[in-house]
Amino acid sequence: MMRQTSLSAYQCIREGLGSRQEAVLSIIRRRGAVDTKTICGDLGLPINSVSGRISELQEKGLVKEDHRAPCRKTGHIVTYWTNV
Protein backbone atom coordinates (compact mmCIF):
# COMPACT_ATOMS: atom_id res chain seq x y z
CA MET A 1 0.00 0.00 0.00
CA MET A 2 1.26 3.45 -0.91
CA ARG A 3 1.50 6.20 1.69
CA GLN A 4 -0.66 9.24 1.08
CA THR A 5 2.40 11.50 0.68
CA SER A 6 3.86 9.16 -1.97
CA LEU A 7 0.52 9.01 -3.74
CA SER A 8 0.24 12.80 -3.73
CA ALA A 9 3.78 13.22 -5.09
CA TYR A 10 3.12 10.65 -7.81
CA GLN A 11 -0.10 12.40 -8.80
CA CYS A 12 1.69 15.75 -9.13
CA ILE A 13 4.30 14.22 -11.45
CA ARG A 14 1.72 12.27 -13.41
CA GLU A 15 -0.39 15.36 -14.11
CA GLY A 16 2.48 16.76 -16.20
CA LEU A 17 2.56 13.76 -18.55
CA GLY A 18 1.54 13.79 -22.19
CA SER A 19 -1.01 11.31 -23.47
CA ARG A 20 1.60 8.96 -24.99
CA GLN A 21 3.75 9.11 -21.86
CA GLU A 22 0.66 8.23 -19.84
CA ALA A 23 -0.18 5.35 -22.18
CA VAL A 24 3.37 3.92 -21.99
CA LEU A 25 3.45 4.27 -18.20
CA SER A 26 0.08 2.56 -17.94
CA ILE A 27 1.34 -0.48 -19.90
CA ILE A 28 4.48 -0.71 -17.75
CA ARG A 29 2.49 -0.45 -14.53
CA ARG A 30 -0.04 -3.04 -15.67
CA ARG A 31 2.41 -5.59 -17.10
CA GLY A 32 5.37 -5.18 -14.74
CA ALA A 33 8.76 -5.75 -16.38
CA VAL A 34 8.12 -5.32 -20.10
CA ASP A 35 10.24 -4.70 -23.20
CA THR A 36 9.78 -1.82 -25.65
CA LYS A 37 8.49 -3.98 -28.52
CA THR A 38 5.73 -5.38 -26.31
CA ILE A 39 4.68 -1.84 -25.37
CA CYS A 40 4.67 -0.95 -29.09
CA GLY A 41 2.43 -3.92 -29.83
CA ASP A 42 0.02 -3.11 -27.02
CA LEU A 43 -0.29 0.52 -28.14
CA GLY A 44 -0.10 -0.07 -31.88
CA LEU A 45 2.71 2.48 -32.19
CA PRO A 46 6.11 2.35 -33.93
CA ILE A 47 9.19 1.89 -31.79
CA ASN A 48 10.41 5.47 -32.31
CA SER A 49 7.16 6.75 -30.76
CA VAL A 50 7.61 4.59 -27.67
CA SER A 51 11.37 4.62 -26.99
CA GLY A 52 11.41 8.42 -26.67
CA ARG A 53 8.53 8.31 -24.19
CA ILE A 54 10.39 5.71 -22.12
CA SER A 55 13.45 8.00 -22.01
CA GLU A 56 11.26 10.90 -20.88
CA LEU A 57 9.63 8.77 -18.18
CA GLN A 58 13.09 7.65 -17.05
CA GLU A 59 14.20 11.29 -16.73
CA LYS A 60 11.12 12.00 -14.60
CA GLY A 61 12.01 9.07 -12.34
CA LEU A 62 8.85 7.12 -13.15
CA VAL A 63 10.39 4.09 -14.88
CA LYS A 64 13.71 2.30 -14.64
CA GLU A 65 15.55 -0.54 -16.29
CA ASP A 66 14.52 -3.80 -14.64
CA HIS A 67 16.84 -6.20 -16.46
CA ARG A 68 18.18 -7.22 -19.85
CA ALA A 69 17.33 -10.58 -21.36
CA PRO A 70 16.84 -12.25 -24.74
CA CYS A 71 13.69 -11.22 -26.58
CA ARG A 72 11.25 -14.13 -26.71
CA LYS A 73 10.68 -13.60 -30.44
CA THR A 74 14.08 -12.57 -31.83
CA GLY A 75 16.58 -13.81 -29.26
CA HIS A 76 18.31 -10.40 -29.23
CA ILE A 77 19.16 -8.92 -25.83
CA VAL A 78 16.57 -6.27 -24.94
CA THR A 79 15.87 -4.03 -21.96
CA TYR A 80 12.84 -4.70 -19.77
CA TRP A 81 11.32 -1.67 -18.05
CA THR A 82 9.44 -1.38 -14.79
CA ASN A 83 7.83 1.45 -12.86
CA VAL A 84 9.62 2.99 -9.89
PDB file of N, CA, C and O in Angstrom:
ATOM      1  N   MET A   1       0.845  -1.188   0.000  1.00  0.00           N
ATOM      2  CA  MET A   1       0.000   0.000   0.000  1.00  0.00           C
ATOM      3  C   MET A   1       0.885   1.244   0.000  1.00  0.00           C
ATOM      4  O   MET A   1       1.884   1.312   0.717  1.00  0.00           O
ATOM      5  N   MET A   2       0.507   2.213  -0.806  1.00  0.00           N
ATOM      6  CA  MET A   2       1.260   3.454  -0.911  1.00  0.00           C
ATOM      7  C   MET A   2       0.848   4.429   0.183  1.00  0.00           C
ATOM      8  O   MET A   2      -0.330   4.526   0.525  1.00  0.00           O
ATOM      9  N   ARG A   3       1.818   5.148   0.726  1.00  0.00           N
ATOM     10  CA  ARG A   3       1.504   6.201   1.692  1.00  0.00           C
ATOM     11  C   ARG A   3       0.850   7.365   0.968  1.00  0.00           C
ATOM     12  O   ARG A   3       1.071   7.570  -0.226  1.00  0.00           O
ATOM     13  N   GLN A   4       0.058   8.112   1.685  1.00  0.00           N
ATOM     14  CA  GLN A   4      -0.659   9.239   1.077  1.00  0.00           C
ATOM     15  C   GLN A   4       0.309  10.267   0.511  1.00  0.00           C
ATOM     16  O   GLN A   4       0.042  10.839  -0.545  1.00  0.00           O
ATOM     17  N   THR A   5       1.434  10.518   1.191  1.00  0.00           N
ATOM     18  CA  THR A   5       2.397  11.498   0.678  1.00  0.00           C
ATOM     19  C   THR A   5       3.017  11.017  -0.625  1.00  0.00           C
ATOM     20  O   THR A   5       3.227  11.814  -1.539  1.00  0.00           O
ATOM     21  N   SER A   6       3.316   9.711  -0.723  1.00  0.00           N
ATOM     22  CA  SER A   6       3.860   9.157  -1.968  1.00  0.00           C
ATOM     23  C   SER A   6       2.838   9.244  -3.081  1.00  0.00           C
ATOM     24  O   SER A   6       3.173   9.576  -4.218  1.00  0.00           O
ATOM     25  N   LEU A   7       1.600   8.949  -2.757  1.00  0.00           N
ATOM     26  CA  LEU A   7       0.522   9.007  -3.740  1.00  0.00           C
ATOM     27  C   LEU A   7       0.335  10.436  -4.240  1.00  0.00           C
ATOM     28  O   LEU A   7       0.140  10.652  -5.436  1.00  0.00           O
ATOM     29  N   SER A   8       0.392  11.398  -3.349  1.00  0.00           N
ATOM     30  CA  SER A   8       0.244  12.804  -3.730  1.00  0.00           C
ATOM     31  C   SER A   8       1.391  13.250  -4.631  1.00  0.00           C
ATOM     32  O   SER A   8       1.168  13.934  -5.630  1.00  0.00           O
ATOM     33  N   ALA A   9       2.608  12.867  -4.283  1.00  0.00           N
ATOM     34  CA  ALA A   9       3.783  13.223  -5.089  1.00  0.00           C
ATOM     35  C   ALA A   9       3.683  12.602  -6.471  1.00  0.00           C
ATOM     36  O   ALA A   9       3.975  13.255  -7.472  1.00  0.00           O
ATOM     37  N   TYR A  10       3.269  11.341  -6.529  1.00  0.00           N
ATOM     38  CA  TYR A  10       3.121  10.652  -7.805  1.00  0.00           C
ATOM     39  C   TYR A  10       2.067  11.345  -8.656  1.00  0.00           C
ATOM     40  O   TYR A  10       2.265  11.514  -9.859  1.00  0.00           O
ATOM     41  N   GLN A  11       0.971  11.743  -8.069  1.00  0.00           N
ATOM     42  CA  GLN A  11      -0.105  12.403  -8.801  1.00  0.00           C
ATOM     43  C   GLN A  11       0.369  13.730  -9.384  1.00  0.00           C
ATOM     44  O   GLN A  11       0.009  14.075 -10.510  1.00  0.00           O
ATOM     45  N   CYS A  12       1.172  14.474  -8.631  1.00  0.00           N
ATOM     46  CA  CYS A  12       1.695  15.750  -9.133  1.00  0.00           C
ATOM     47  C   CYS A  12       2.573  15.534 -10.358  1.00  0.00           C
ATOM     48  O   CYS A  12       2.467  16.275 -11.335  1.00  0.00           O
ATOM     49  N   ILE A  13       3.434  14.528 -10.314  1.00  0.00           N
ATOM     50  CA  ILE A  13       4.303  14.220 -11.446  1.00  0.00           C
ATOM     51  C   ILE A  13       3.466  13.747 -12.618  1.00  0.00           C
ATOM     52  O   ILE A  13       3.683  14.179 -13.750  1.00  0.00           O
ATOM     53  N   ARG A  14       2.528  12.880 -12.365  1.00  0.00           N
ATOM     54  CA  ARG A  14       1.720  12.267 -13.411  1.00  0.00           C
ATOM     55  C   ARG A  14       0.873  13.298 -14.155  1.00  0.00           C
ATOM     56  O   ARG A  14       0.618  13.140 -15.348  1.00  0.00           O
ATOM     57  N   GLU A  15       0.440  14.339 -13.470  1.00  0.00           N
ATOM     58  CA  GLU A  15      -0.389  15.360 -14.109  1.00  0.00           C
ATOM     59  C   GLU A  15       0.358  16.082 -15.220  1.00  0.00           C
ATOM     60  O   GLU A  15      -0.274  16.637 -16.119  1.00  0.00           O
ATOM     61  N   GLY A  16       1.690  16.089 -15.181  1.00  0.00           N
ATOM     62  CA  GLY A  16       2.482  16.762 -16.196  1.00  0.00           C
ATOM     63  C   GLY A  16       2.821  15.880 -17.382  1.00  0.00           C
ATOM     64  O   GLY A  16       3.617  16.280 -18.232  1.00  0.00           O
ATOM     65  N   LEU A  17       2.240  14.691 -17.467  1.00  0.00           N
ATOM     66  CA  LEU A  17       2.560  13.765 -18.546  1.00  0.00           C
ATOM     67  C   LEU A  17       1.693  13.999 -19.775  1.00  0.00           C
ATOM     68  O   LEU A  17       0.527  14.382 -19.673  1.00  0.00           O
ATOM     69  N   GLY A  18       2.294  13.759 -20.944  1.00  0.00           N
ATOM     70  CA  GLY A  18       1.538  13.793 -22.188  1.00  0.00           C
ATOM     71  C   GLY A  18       0.745  12.504 -22.339  1.00  0.00           C
ATOM     72  O   GLY A  18       0.940  11.554 -21.580  1.00  0.00           O
ATOM     73  N   SER A  19      -0.138  12.474 -23.311  1.00  0.00           N
ATOM     74  CA  SER A  19      -1.006  11.307 -23.472  1.00  0.00           C
ATOM     75  C   SER A  19      -0.216  10.041 -23.825  1.00  0.00           C
ATOM     76  O   SER A  19      -0.546   8.960 -23.335  1.00  0.00           O
ATOM     77  N   ARG A  20       0.804  10.152 -24.652  1.00  0.00           N
ATOM     78  CA  ARG A  20       1.603   8.960 -24.992  1.00  0.00           C
ATOM     79  C   ARG A  20       2.453   8.511 -23.818  1.00  0.00           C
ATOM     80  O   ARG A  20       2.620   7.313 -23.590  1.00  0.00           O
ATOM     81  N   GLN A  21       2.995   9.472 -23.066  1.00  0.00           N
ATOM     82  CA  GLN A  21       3.745   9.107 -21.863  1.00  0.00           C
ATOM     83  C   GLN A  21       2.833   8.361 -20.902  1.00  0.00           C
ATOM     84  O   GLN A  21       3.222   7.343 -20.330  1.00  0.00           O
ATOM     85  N   GLU A  22       1.638   8.863 -20.731  1.00  0.00           N
ATOM     86  CA  GLU A  22       0.660   8.234 -19.839  1.00  0.00           C
ATOM     87  C   GLU A  22       0.326   6.831 -20.311  1.00  0.00           C
ATOM     88  O   GLU A  22       0.223   5.910 -19.501  1.00  0.00           O
ATOM     89  N   ALA A  23       0.156   6.660 -21.625  1.00  0.00           N
ATOM     90  CA  ALA A  23      -0.175   5.348 -22.179  1.00  0.00           C
ATOM     91  C   ALA A  23       0.963   4.356 -21.956  1.00  0.00           C
ATOM     92  O   ALA A  23       0.724   3.209 -21.578  1.00  0.00           O
ATOM     93  N   VAL A  24       2.205   4.796 -22.191  1.00  0.00           N
ATOM     94  CA  VAL A  24       3.371   3.923 -21.987  1.00  0.00           C
ATOM     95  C   VAL A  24       3.490   3.556 -20.510  1.00  0.00           C
ATOM     96  O   VAL A  24       3.700   2.390 -20.177  1.00  0.00           O
ATOM     97  N   LEU A  25       3.360   4.525 -19.638  1.00  0.00           N
ATOM     98  CA  LEU A  25       3.448   4.271 -18.200  1.00  0.00           C
ATOM     99  C   LEU A  25       2.358   3.299 -17.751  1.00  0.00           C
ATOM    100  O   LEU A  25       2.604   2.432 -16.913  1.00  0.00           O
ATOM    101  N   SER A  26       1.183   3.440 -18.293  1.00  0.00           N
ATOM    102  CA  SER A  26       0.083   2.555 -17.943  1.00  0.00           C
ATOM    103  C   SER A  26       0.394   1.097 -18.308  1.00  0.00           C
ATOM    104  O   SER A  26       0.112   0.189 -17.526  1.00  0.00           O
ATOM    105  N   ILE A  27       0.968   0.877 -19.480  1.00  0.00           N
ATOM    106  CA  ILE A  27       1.344  -0.480 -19.899  1.00  0.00           C
ATOM    107  C   ILE A  27       2.391  -1.046 -18.953  1.00  0.00           C
ATOM    108  O   ILE A  27       2.284  -2.191 -18.515  1.00  0.00           O
ATOM    109  N   ILE A  28       3.406  -0.244 -18.637  1.00  0.00           N
ATOM    110  CA  ILE A  28       4.483  -0.711 -17.755  1.00  0.00           C
ATOM    111  C   ILE A  28       3.938  -1.031 -16.369  1.00  0.00           C
ATOM    112  O   ILE A  28       4.317  -2.039 -15.773  1.00  0.00           O
ATOM    113  N   ARG A  29       3.068  -0.198 -15.860  1.00  0.00           N
ATOM    114  CA  ARG A  29       2.486  -0.452 -14.527  1.00  0.00           C
ATOM    115  C   ARG A  29       1.624  -1.708 -14.535  1.00  0.00           C
ATOM    116  O   ARG A  29       1.652  -2.491 -13.585  1.00  0.00           O
ATOM    117  N   ARG A  30       0.866  -1.900 -15.599  1.00  0.00           N
ATOM    118  CA  ARG A  30      -0.039  -3.042 -15.672  1.00  0.00           C
ATOM    119  C   ARG A  30       0.706  -4.355 -15.881  1.00  0.00           C
ATOM    120  O   ARG A  30       0.366  -5.365 -15.265  1.00  0.00           O
ATOM    121  N   ARG A  31       1.715  -4.349 -16.739  1.00  0.00           N
ATOM    122  CA  ARG A  31       2.413  -5.587 -17.097  1.00  0.00           C
ATOM    123  C   ARG A  31       3.607  -5.910 -16.204  1.00  0.00           C
ATOM    124  O   ARG A  31       4.049  -7.058 -16.173  1.00  0.00           O
ATOM    125  N   GLY A  32       4.135  -4.939 -15.484  1.00  0.00           N
ATOM    126  CA  GLY A  32       5.372  -5.184 -14.742  1.00  0.00           C
ATOM    127  C   GLY A  32       6.545  -5.022 -15.678  1.00  0.00           C
ATOM    128  O   GLY A  32       6.522  -4.148 -16.545  1.00  0.00           O
ATOM    129  N   ALA A  33       7.576  -5.845 -15.528  1.00  0.00           N
ATOM    130  CA  ALA A  33       8.756  -5.753 -16.381  1.00  0.00           C
ATOM    131  C   ALA A  33       8.364  -6.108 -17.819  1.00  0.00           C
ATOM    132  O   ALA A  33       7.902  -7.215 -18.095  1.00  0.00           O
ATOM    133  N   VAL A  34       8.559  -5.151 -18.722  1.00  0.00           N
ATOM    134  CA  VAL A  34       8.118  -5.323 -20.105  1.00  0.00           C
ATOM    135  C   VAL A  34       9.129  -4.666 -21.044  1.00  0.00           C
ATOM    136  O   VAL A  34       9.739  -3.652 -20.706  1.00  0.00           O
ATOM    137  N   ASP A  35       9.297  -5.261 -22.233  1.00  0.00           N
ATOM    138  CA  ASP A  35      10.240  -4.698 -23.196  1.00  0.00           C
ATOM    139  C   ASP A  35       9.530  -3.697 -24.108  1.00  0.00           C
ATOM    140  O   ASP A  35       8.301  -3.656 -24.164  1.00  0.00           O
ATOM    141  N   THR A  36      10.313  -2.899 -24.813  1.00  0.00           N
ATOM    142  CA  THR A  36       9.785  -1.825 -25.648  1.00  0.00           C
ATOM    143  C   THR A  36       8.887  -2.349 -26.773  1.00  0.00           C
ATOM    144  O   THR A  36       7.841  -1.766 -27.057  1.00  0.00           O
ATOM    145  N   LYS A  37       9.296  -3.450 -27.410  1.00  0.00           N
ATOM    146  CA  LYS A  37       8.487  -3.982 -28.516  1.00  0.00           C
ATOM    147  C   LYS A  37       7.105  -4.435 -28.043  1.00  0.00           C
ATOM    148  O   LYS A  37       6.123  -4.296 -28.773  1.00  0.00           O
ATOM    149  N   THR A  38       7.027  -4.963 -26.852  1.00  0.00           N
ATOM    150  CA  THR A  38       5.726  -5.376 -26.315  1.00  0.00           C
ATOM    151  C   THR A  38       4.844  -4.155 -26.082  1.00  0.00           C
ATOM    152  O   THR A  38       3.647  -4.183 -26.369  1.00  0.00           O
ATOM    153  N   ILE A  39       5.438  -3.083 -25.561  1.00  0.00           N
ATOM    154  CA  ILE A  39       4.685  -1.840 -25.366  1.00  0.00           C
ATOM    155  C   ILE A  39       4.187  -1.337 -26.713  1.00  0.00           C
ATOM    156  O   ILE A  39       3.033  -0.926 -26.836  1.00  0.00           O
ATOM    157  N   CYS A  40       5.056  -1.367 -27.731  1.00  0.00           N
ATOM    158  CA  CYS A  40       4.671  -0.946 -29.085  1.00  0.00           C
ATOM    159  C   CYS A  40       3.477  -1.758 -29.579  1.00  0.00           C
ATOM    160  O   CYS A  40       2.525  -1.198 -30.123  1.00  0.00           O
ATOM    161  N   GLY A  41       3.524  -3.065 -29.393  1.00  0.00           N
ATOM    162  CA  GLY A  41       2.431  -3.924 -29.827  1.00  0.00           C
ATOM    163  C   GLY A  41       1.132  -3.625 -29.106  1.00  0.00           C
ATOM    164  O   GLY A  41       0.066  -3.589 -29.720  1.00  0.00           O
ATOM    165  N   ASP A  42       1.222  -3.410 -27.805  1.00  0.00           N
ATOM    166  CA  ASP A  42       0.019  -3.112 -27.022  1.00  0.00           C
ATOM    167  C   ASP A  42      -0.619  -1.789 -27.449  1.00  0.00           C
ATOM    168  O   ASP A  42      -1.843  -1.661 -27.465  1.00  0.00           O
ATOM    169  N   LEU A  43       0.220  -0.808 -27.794  1.00  0.00           N
ATOM    170  CA  LEU A  43      -0.293   0.519 -28.135  1.00  0.00           C
ATOM    171  C   LEU A  43      -0.508   0.702 -29.636  1.00  0.00           C
ATOM    172  O   LEU A  43      -1.144   1.667 -30.061  1.00  0.00           O
ATOM    173  N   GLY A  44       0.020  -0.219 -30.436  1.00  0.00           N
ATOM    174  CA  GLY A  44      -0.096  -0.075 -31.885  1.00  0.00           C
ATOM    175  C   GLY A  44       0.712   1.092 -32.424  1.00  0.00           C
ATOM    176  O   GLY A  44       0.307   1.743 -33.387  1.00  0.00           O
ATOM    177  N   LEU A  45       1.866   1.358 -31.798  1.00  0.00           N
ATOM    178  CA  LEU A  45       2.714   2.476 -32.194  1.00  0.00           C
ATOM    179  C   LEU A  45       4.079   1.973 -32.650  1.00  0.00           C
ATOM    180  O   LEU A  45       4.523   0.911 -32.216  1.00  0.00           O
ATOM    181  N   PRO A  46       4.752   2.734 -33.528  1.00  0.00           N
ATOM    182  CA  PRO A  46       6.108   2.349 -33.932  1.00  0.00           C
ATOM    183  C   PRO A  46       7.101   2.559 -32.792  1.00  0.00           C
ATOM    184  O   PRO A  46       6.850   3.334 -31.869  1.00  0.00           O
ATOM    185  N   ILE A  47       8.221   1.863 -32.870  1.00  0.00           N
ATOM    186  CA  ILE A  47       9.195   1.889 -31.785  1.00  0.00           C
ATOM    187  C   ILE A  47       9.725   3.290 -31.504  1.00  0.00           C
ATOM    188  O   ILE A  47       9.989   3.627 -30.349  1.00  0.00           O
ATOM    189  N   ASN A  48       9.888   4.119 -32.554  1.00  0.00           N
ATOM    190  CA  ASN A  48      10.407   5.473 -32.313  1.00  0.00           C
ATOM    191  C   ASN A  48       9.424   6.345 -31.535  1.00  0.00           C
ATOM    192  O   ASN A  48       9.835   7.330 -30.922  1.00  0.00           O
ATOM    193  N   SER A  49       8.150   6.008 -31.547  1.00  0.00           N
ATOM    194  CA  SER A  49       7.156   6.750 -30.763  1.00  0.00           C
ATOM    195  C   SER A  49       7.153   6.328 -29.302  1.00  0.00           C
ATOM    196  O   SER A  49       6.714   7.081 -28.433  1.00  0.00           O
ATOM    197  N   VAL A  50       7.639   5.132 -29.034  1.00  0.00           N
ATOM    198  CA  VAL A  50       7.613   4.594 -27.672  1.00  0.00           C
ATOM    199  C   VAL A  50       8.953   4.782 -26.959  1.00  0.00           C
ATOM    200  O   VAL A  50       8.975   5.143 -25.782  1.00  0.00           O
ATOM    201  N   SER A  51      10.066   4.546 -27.650  1.00  0.00           N
ATOM    202  CA  SER A  51      11.369   4.621 -26.990  1.00  0.00           C
ATOM    203  C   SER A  51      11.658   6.018 -26.441  1.00  0.00           C
ATOM    204  O   SER A  51      12.256   6.155 -25.374  1.00  0.00           O
ATOM    205  N   GLY A  52      11.235   7.052 -27.166  1.00  0.00           N
ATOM    206  CA  GLY A  52      11.409   8.417 -26.667  1.00  0.00           C
ATOM    207  C   GLY A  52      10.596   8.681 -25.414  1.00  0.00           C
ATOM    208  O   GLY A  52      11.051   9.374 -24.504  1.00  0.00           O
ATOM    209  N   ARG A  53       9.384   8.122 -25.366  1.00  0.00           N
ATOM    210  CA  ARG A  53       8.535   8.310 -24.189  1.00  0.00           C
ATOM    211  C   ARG A  53       9.133   7.589 -22.982  1.00  0.00           C
ATOM    212  O   ARG A  53       9.046   8.077 -21.855  1.00  0.00           O
ATOM    213  N   ILE A  54       9.738   6.430 -23.222  1.00  0.00           N
ATOM    214  CA  ILE A  54      10.390   5.710 -22.118  1.00  0.00           C
ATOM    215  C   ILE A  54      11.536   6.540 -21.570  1.00  0.00           C
ATOM    216  O   ILE A  54      11.699   6.643 -20.355  1.00  0.00           O
ATOM    217  N   SER A  55      12.335   7.136 -22.453  1.00  0.00           N
ATOM    218  CA  SER A  55      13.447   7.997 -22.006  1.00  0.00           C
ATOM    219  C   SER A  55      12.931   9.167 -21.175  1.00  0.00           C
ATOM    220  O   SER A  55      13.515   9.505 -20.145  1.00  0.00           O
ATOM    221  N   GLU A  56      11.840   9.784 -21.619  1.00  0.00           N
ATOM    222  CA  GLU A  56      11.260  10.904 -20.877  1.00  0.00           C
ATOM    223  C   GLU A  56      10.764  10.452 -19.507  1.00  0.00           C
ATOM    224  O   GLU A  56      10.966  11.149 -18.512  1.00  0.00           O
ATOM    225  N   LEU A  57      10.119   9.297 -19.453  1.00  0.00           N
ATOM    226  CA  LEU A  57       9.633   8.765 -18.176  1.00  0.00           C
ATOM    227  C   LEU A  57      10.784   8.408 -17.252  1.00  0.00           C
ATOM    228  O   LEU A  57      10.681   8.549 -16.033  1.00  0.00           O
ATOM    229  N   GLN A  58      11.878   7.946 -17.839  1.00  0.00           N
ATOM    230  CA  GLN A  58      13.086   7.647 -17.054  1.00  0.00           C
ATOM    231  C   GLN A  58      13.639   8.930 -16.433  1.00  0.00           C
ATOM    232  O   GLN A  58      13.999   8.949 -15.256  1.00  0.00           O
ATOM    233  N   GLU A  59      13.705   9.996 -17.225  1.00  0.00           N
ATOM    234  CA  GLU A  59      14.204  11.285 -16.731  1.00  0.00           C
ATOM    235  C   GLU A  59      13.334  11.834 -15.610  1.00  0.00           C
ATOM    236  O   GLU A  59      13.836  12.512 -14.714  1.00  0.00           O
ATOM    237  N   LYS A  60      12.045  11.551 -15.651  1.00  0.00           N
ATOM    238  CA  LYS A  60      11.118  12.003 -14.604  1.00  0.00           C
ATOM    239  C   LYS A  60      11.152  11.102 -13.376  1.00  0.00           C
ATOM    240  O   LYS A  60      10.514  11.394 -12.365  1.00  0.00           O
ATOM    241  N   GLY A  61      11.908   9.991 -13.471  1.00  0.00           N
ATOM    242  CA  GLY A  61      12.011   9.074 -12.337  1.00  0.00           C
ATOM    243  C   GLY A  61      10.805   8.166 -12.173  1.00  0.00           C
ATOM    244  O   GLY A  61      10.555   7.669 -11.075  1.00  0.00           O
ATOM    245  N   LEU A  62      10.050   7.940 -13.244  1.00  0.00           N
ATOM    246  CA  LEU A  62       8.845   7.117 -13.151  1.00  0.00           C
ATOM    247  C   LEU A  62       9.051   5.685 -13.607  1.00  0.00           C
ATOM    248  O   LEU A  62       8.306   4.793 -13.200  1.00  0.00           O
ATOM    249  N   VAL A  63      10.062   5.448 -14.455  1.00  0.00           N
ATOM    250  CA  VAL A  63      10.387   4.091 -14.879  1.00  0.00           C
ATOM    251  C   VAL A  63      11.897   3.882 -14.775  1.00  0.00           C
ATOM    252  O   VAL A  63      12.673   4.838 -14.768  1.00  0.00           O
ATOM    253  N   LYS A  64      12.290   2.630 -14.694  1.00  0.00           N
ATOM    254  CA  LYS A  64      13.712   2.297 -14.639  1.00  0.00           C
ATOM    255  C   LYS A  64      13.935   0.966 -15.346  1.00  0.00           C
ATOM    256  O   LYS A  64      13.007   0.187 -15.565  1.00  0.00           O
ATOM    257  N   GLU A  65      15.187   0.734 -15.692  1.00  0.00           N
ATOM    258  CA  GLU A  65      15.548  -0.540 -16.294  1.00  0.00           C
ATOM    259  C   GLU A  65      15.420  -1.626 -15.239  1.00  0.00           C
ATOM    260  O   GLU A  65      15.979  -1.507 -14.149  1.00  0.00           O
ATOM    261  N   ASP A  66      14.686  -2.681 -15.561  1.00  0.00           N
ATOM    262  CA  ASP A  66      14.524  -3.795 -14.636  1.00  0.00           C
ATOM    263  C   ASP A  66      15.630  -4.821 -14.851  1.00  0.00           C
ATOM    264  O   ASP A  66      16.326  -5.210 -13.913  1.00  0.00           O
ATOM    265  N   HIS A  67      15.780  -5.253 -16.104  1.00  0.00           N
ATOM    266  CA  HIS A  67      16.835  -6.199 -16.461  1.00  0.00           C
ATOM    267  C   HIS A  67      16.968  -6.271 -17.975  1.00  0.00           C
ATOM    268  O   HIS A  67      16.152  -5.716 -18.711  1.00  0.00           O
ATOM    269  N   ARG A  68      17.997  -6.957 -18.422  1.00  0.00           N
ATOM    270  CA  ARG A  68      18.184  -7.221 -19.847  1.00  0.00           C
ATOM    271  C   ARG A  68      18.147  -8.726 -20.036  1.00  0.00           C
ATOM    272  O   ARG A  68      18.704  -9.482 -19.240  1.00  0.00           O
ATOM    273  N   ALA A  69      17.483  -9.146 -21.098  1.00  0.00           N
ATOM    274  CA  ALA A  69      17.332 -10.576 -21.359  1.00  0.00           C
ATOM    275  C   ALA A  69      17.035 -10.770 -22.843  1.00  0.00           C
ATOM    276  O   ALA A  69      16.685  -9.816 -23.537  1.00  0.00           O
ATOM    277  N   PRO A  70      17.173 -11.997 -23.326  1.00  0.00           N
ATOM    278  CA  PRO A  70      16.843 -12.246 -24.735  1.00  0.00           C
ATOM    279  C   PRO A  70      15.354 -12.022 -24.999  1.00  0.00           C
ATOM    280  O   PRO A  70      14.500 -12.405 -24.200  1.00  0.00           O
ATOM    281  N   CYS A  71      15.068 -11.396 -26.134  1.00  0.00           N
ATOM    282  CA  CYS A  71      13.692 -11.221 -26.584  1.00  0.00           C
ATOM    283  C   CYS A  71      13.114 -12.599 -26.879  1.00  0.00           C
ATOM    284  O   CYS A  71      13.792 -13.447 -27.461  1.00  0.00           O
ATOM    285  N   ARG A  72      11.885 -12.823 -26.486  1.00  0.00           N
ATOM    286  CA  ARG A  72      11.248 -14.129 -26.705  1.00  0.00           C
ATOM    287  C   ARG A  72      11.054 -14.441 -28.185  1.00  0.00           C
ATOM    288  O   ARG A  72      11.026 -15.608 -28.576  1.00  0.00           O
ATOM    289  N   LYS A  73      10.921 -13.399 -29.013  1.00  0.00           N
ATOM    290  CA  LYS A  73      10.684 -13.604 -30.443  1.00  0.00           C
ATOM    291  C   LYS A  73      11.976 -13.643 -31.257  1.00  0.00           C
ATOM    292  O   LYS A  73      12.142 -14.508 -32.116  1.00  0.00           O
ATOM    293  N   THR A  74      12.896 -12.703 -30.989  1.00  0.00           N
ATOM    294  CA  THR A  74      14.083 -12.569 -31.831  1.00  0.00           C
ATOM    295  C   THR A  74      15.345 -13.177 -31.237  1.00  0.00           C
ATOM    296  O   THR A  74      16.274 -13.518 -31.969  1.00  0.00           O
ATOM    297  N   GLY A  75      15.386 -13.315 -29.917  1.00  0.00           N
ATOM    298  CA  GLY A  75      16.580 -13.813 -29.256  1.00  0.00           C
ATOM    299  C   GLY A  75      17.611 -12.725 -28.976  1.00  0.00           C
ATOM    300  O   GLY A  75      18.602 -12.978 -28.290  1.00  0.00           O
ATOM    301  N   HIS A  76      17.392 -11.510 -29.499  1.00  0.00           N
ATOM    302  CA  HIS A  76      18.307 -10.401 -29.230  1.00  0.00           C
ATOM    303  C   HIS A  76      18.147  -9.933 -27.784  1.00  0.00           C
ATOM    304  O   HIS A  76      17.059 -10.018 -27.214  1.00  0.00           O
ATOM    305  N   ILE A  77      19.225  -9.445 -27.203  1.00  0.00           N
ATOM    306  CA  ILE A  77      19.160  -8.922 -25.832  1.00  0.00           C
ATOM    307  C   ILE A  77      18.403  -7.589 -25.851  1.00  0.00           C
ATOM    308  O   ILE A  77      18.751  -6.682 -26.607  1.00  0.00           O
ATOM    309  N   VAL A  78      17.379  -7.482 -25.025  1.00  0.00           N
ATOM    310  CA  VAL A  78      16.568  -6.267 -24.943  1.00  0.00           C
ATOM    311  C   VAL A  78      16.444  -5.833 -23.482  1.00  0.00           C
ATOM    312  O   VAL A  78      16.682  -6.615 -22.562  1.00  0.00           O
ATOM    313  N   THR A  79      16.073  -4.590 -23.297  1.00  0.00           N
ATOM    314  CA  THR A  79      15.868  -4.035 -21.963  1.00  0.00           C
ATOM    315  C   THR A  79      14.405  -4.190 -21.567  1.00  0.00           C
ATOM    316  O   THR A  79      13.503  -3.925 -22.360  1.00  0.00           O
ATOM    317  N   TYR A  80      14.187  -4.616 -20.344  1.00  0.00           N
ATOM    318  CA  TYR A  80      12.843  -4.704 -19.766  1.00  0.00           C
ATOM    319  C   TYR A  80      12.698  -3.568 -18.777  1.00  0.00           C
ATOM    320  O   TYR A  80      13.577  -3.339 -17.945  1.00  0.00           O
ATOM    321  N   TRP A  81      11.589  -2.860 -18.868  1.00  0.00           N
ATOM    322  CA  TRP A  81      11.324  -1.670 -18.051  1.00  0.00           C
ATOM    323  C   TRP A  81      10.284  -1.970 -16.978  1.00  0.00           C
ATOM    324  O   TRP A  81       9.405  -2.814 -17.155  1.00  0.00           O
ATOM    325  N   THR A  82      10.407  -1.262 -15.868  1.00  0.00           N
ATOM    326  CA  THR A  82       9.444  -1.377 -14.786  1.00  0.00           C
ATOM    327  C   THR A  82       9.198   0.000 -14.185  1.00  0.00           C
ATOM    328  O   THR A  82      10.014   0.908 -14.349  1.00  0.00           O
ATOM    329  N   ASN A  83       8.084   0.155 -13.495  1.00  0.00           N
ATOM    330  CA  ASN A  83       7.826   1.446 -12.861  1.00  0.00           C
ATOM    331  C   ASN A  83       8.587   1.517 -11.546  1.00  0.00           C
ATOM    332  O   ASN A  83       8.932   0.498 -10.947  1.00  0.00           O
ATOM    333  N   VAL A  84       8.840   2.753 -11.112  1.00  0.00           N
ATOM    334  CA  VAL A  84       9.621   2.990  -9.891  1.00  0.00           C
ATOM    335  C   VAL A  84       8.708   2.939  -8.692  1.00  0.00           C
ATOM    336  O   VAL A  84       9.163   3.114  -7.561  1.00  0.00           O
TER     337      VAL A  84
END
